[in-house]
C-alpha cells in the first residue's frame, strides 16, 4: 500500500511539473490485495487502508491501476541487494518489461478478473 501511495504521489508531482492535462495514465502494482482496495475501496475496516486508498484516489483520479507480476516488475530489483554499478547497466531497470511499451490491447488485464471475482 505504501508503494502504491508513493507511486501516486510521484505521478501527481510529475503531472504538476509538466503543467499539462493528463487524461489517462496507467499505473502498475504487484499486490493484488492493494489493487482490489484501489478498485473497490472498502467501506469500513482498517483506517490506515481507508486513508491510503482515499489519498491515492484523490492524487491520481485519472489513473488506471493494473497488475504486474513480481518477475516483470522492474522496481523489485531496487528492493533487493543490487549494487549501484550493476543497477547502472541493468537494462530491465531502465526499460522495464517489453510489453510495457506495447499497445494497450496487449497489456495484461487485471480489472476483468477483479470484477468477475467480485460478482461471484
Buried (B, 14 or more C-beta within 10 A) or exposed (E): BEEBBEBBBEBBEEBEEEEEEEEEEEBBBBBEEBBBBBBEBEEEEEEEBBEBBEBBEEBBEEBBBBBBEEEBBBBBBEEEEEEEEEEEEBEBBEEBBEEBEEEEEEBEEBEEBBEEEEEE
